[in-house]
Amino acid sequence: MEEVAADSTAAAPPGRRARFWKLLGPGLITGASDDDPSGIATYSQVGAQYGFATTWLMLFSYPLMAAIQEISARIGRVTGHGIAGNIRQHYSKGLLRLIVGLLLLANVINLGADLGAMGDTLALIVGGPSRLYVVGFAVACAWFEIFSRYDRYVAILKWTTLSLLAYVATVLVVGVPWGEVAYRTLVPTLAWDKDYVVGVVAVLGTTISPYLFFWQSSEEAEDERVTPGAESLLDAPGQAPAELRRMRLDTYIGMGYSNLISLFIIITTAATLHVHGVTDIASSAQAAEALRPIAGPFAFAVFAAGIIGTGLLAVPVLAGSAAYAVGEALEWPTGLGRRPLEAKAFYATIAAATLIGIGINFVPLDPIKALFWSAVINGVIAVPLMVVMMLMTARPAVMGRFTLPLPLLLMGWLATAVMAATVFAMIWTWLF
């Protein structure tokens, strides 16, 4: 009997781990997709240029990012519709068209830049034509997103989030002055210097991004639609306590994972490239290549593999969030839980966004300028969108009894104010 009991006890932890893993979903995937190849380029740039002086931003932005993403998730789970669907029902069509149009433009540019970074990185690892790899990655991402069964596809995305652990491995093999890192992370470095302000704006604009709002909100609504017995919380308030706890756990873990990986990327490039005077980094692939002579082939290989892995996650999220936004705005049948013939226009939008992303890599377009304008567009969208989200989630006509609790309401408005200040700072850097 004692031996059987011991075996049962030993078997319990895997069961708990499996249940914990099952609780994670839209929040984990959303957070991990934020560390896309374009984001890696931004974090590598500030790490190489400013050393550890920007590590505090990842601690500062975490509660803001987590709050606005929880608000996005609540919109989807409470109402059963994504953000675009709720704007269509409760606000003007002009506002909806402007936000969705700009989101689509920014997502396609970002998607193309991510595919380009993945192709360049694979070419660094194995040689060969990077543009051919761009096409291969794009076709693979679109194929799985369109033709995979929903539960299987979500599982693929969840397991792909583990590719970000490459940056944990990378930071462990380079020499890091952890005392200085801790100090710089806890004590902000503030400087009213144009270049430094640009770096701060870039990090905050990369960390808090509109496509993440749309994706997580729509995925919460999608999960409710395909899960047997699940209903929107407006229709089934009895499900609220468990669902809100699950959503909060998923979101705060997902955003914490995202910011921790971003922090490790900054630390890695600060401890290697910055220390050796390599401060001009234009892309994630260039950051990986610059690591090779400084940190060694292993650090290069792991860093590069992480770029490809997170790109395989981010490209479908960018295409999918655009398709959800367009589909809900135009009242199409939408959702990755539907078969292709049940949501033709929705899946056609995914395919078209991916195809245009491929095309961006075959035209004489400066990828750095493209990413710059993508960041500008995201900034332009983010502030009015966040204001609308905050007003929406305070309205009983939209959220019923599930309007935001005061702490989350205050944190959401603080995140909105910070993003508004970020956009103001971005404009200031242009004018002065």
Secondary structure, DSSP 8 states (H G I E B T S, - for coil): -HHHHHHHHHHHHHHHHHHHHHH-SHHHHHHHHTS-HHHHHHHHHHHHHHGGGGTHHHHHHHHHHHHHHHHHHHHHHHHSS-HHHHHHHHS-HHHHHHHHHHHHHHHHHHHHHHHHHHHHHHHHHH-S-HHHHHHHHHHHHHHHHHHS-HHHHHHHHHHHGGGGGHHHHHHHHS---HHHHHHHHHS------HHHHHHHHHHHHHHS-HHHHHHHHHHHHHHHHHSTT---TTT-GGGHHHHHHHHHHHHHHHHHHHHHHHHHHHHHHIIIIITTT-----SHHHHHHHHHHHH-HHHHHHHHHHHHHHHHHHHHHHHHHHHHHHHHHTT----TTS-GGGSHHHHHHHHHHHHHHHHHTTSS--HHHHHHHHHHHHHHHHHHHHHHHHHHTT-HHHHGGG---HHHHHHHHHHHHHHHHHHHHHHHHHH-
